[in-house]
């Protein structure tokens, strides 16, 4: 028995049915990718804002608080996109470790696959470079440097994050660079720009190990030589408390020479006292990693406090 050939109506129905299935598959794929992007953003957006705030500070100080509207819109996006890309890159290479330290993270928990994250971080990196190129060559140079630091930090062959001191130093230099991304919009840099960048770098250097303290068990199992593992938990916290007070004293002695008003050392004093109140309780909970992680989240306020102090002092 032969099968009758399709009529024109049957062909149109098949084509329509195929198109409907294709639209449905496209919608489901797009929905999944949007969901994956949202999960990645949700997890890393806070640290993205921390570094972006330093760029805004650099931008406002170098323009005497009168940036162009286009600069105020595009320059912070450079750092935000680059920071998200850098940290997603780190999350990709940390999947195995995060299954020990934080299995609820999007990649470690299997909520987002690695190929999606690679696509997203590549796109954001390219957009960040494109935006920085539209500003000037110096901004492009700092943005490129920031991304390269991120690659060196996470790349398995180099893996600065696995090396004692270099792990924390690379994060701190990244903060130094993001401040100068904002400060470079006019094509020149002055003393206040570098003081702002160095201040952020120092605060990052002494507070980043607090995050490592929360990951102590997983880092030790994987053989990482983080600052808490090498010098001890108590010394890590004491150092993190002490440095803001050194920064405070530095501003009290040298604020006129740095181009800041007396409001800068006053604000730095408030910042040092706040850091003491946030970090000191950890000394009584050295082995309570859940508590340490909760206090570390509060320490993010110190970064915003520093940027506010620098801006107040520059007025």
Steps between C-alpha positions, in 0.01 A plus 500: 500500500651832394494808718330794329722803447461800731263763383592868504290540816689214673835659411390836639386336823834319539692822437282685750541223757880502453508879539294480820737241647802709401351809667424299812853356514649848445284641779597222742871539415483879541311465826761259637787729398332802658446296816868394499615860453275613784647235734857602414417868547320438827802327647771745386323835465598616851873469438441657159355808669795516744754540220266720295470742792877549496476595131227753576720648774793533262273655237348757736831605656685540170214708350456712816151349540393623155521199268330496164170315501629245249804434723279449803304238308765310304810501723342318799363240258855427384601391849171326577513285185873428535463406868212262432703339221806462725305346786300266275832384357613424853176314576551279194846391615381462860210262438671206671605707802163674529328162530679482838482865612175621343300242308211748464692711248345491149782313325598271787135412559441416134238775457710656222722306262857600426448571129228756576724678750785511247272661242375760748846596632640525147220733392537720808879518455460613138239760594726632780793530259280668240370757748849573632628547145228761447634698800874518428813289464600523867159374614529215251846418639374480860196295397717256307738476796210425733377216279853361465536496880174304514630250245830455686308461826276218372700336220583141611855523365585818693229508770607798710210411729693190610816691591573651840467881511469521119135398531414794725742736326340437161154583641641818655671605176171439324339755735784743431431460127122548520549830683730620222249391234277775634782746564639470145201646314678831440817328380707615800549388860595703809597434862147468635423237237791284612426553872141385440619197304763403760250541786256260334782262420614492864150441635445217251834346595414477870131405472514245215663240729185514714318342208778238481445434869144393421636258238770367731402131489462472122815703433703280733370180339596630155848603616456874459738727690267781597596755765279344775655157436859630502498758784200372697141607551553735795788690341295542182218672689733714714680623186168579334403709803835682524548624143197737493647672807833544319308650206324735743830619648649546154216733401524697828870565441499565125152607386607858407783368281266248336255765383222393739316709760491427874173317438703211353683397823180550700312269264791253509480495881134403480590232245774354725266482799231336286746239374593424862135445595437275199817290511580467872214253584659248261780445752248313717374285211818386324361156413143608426533540123132577448528789747819625335332504160210700641742756649691516172178604325473787747861595429389598149369815669862598566567528126209736454606688812848548357367640173269734692795614716711577194219692333423700817868582542530610137214752523 
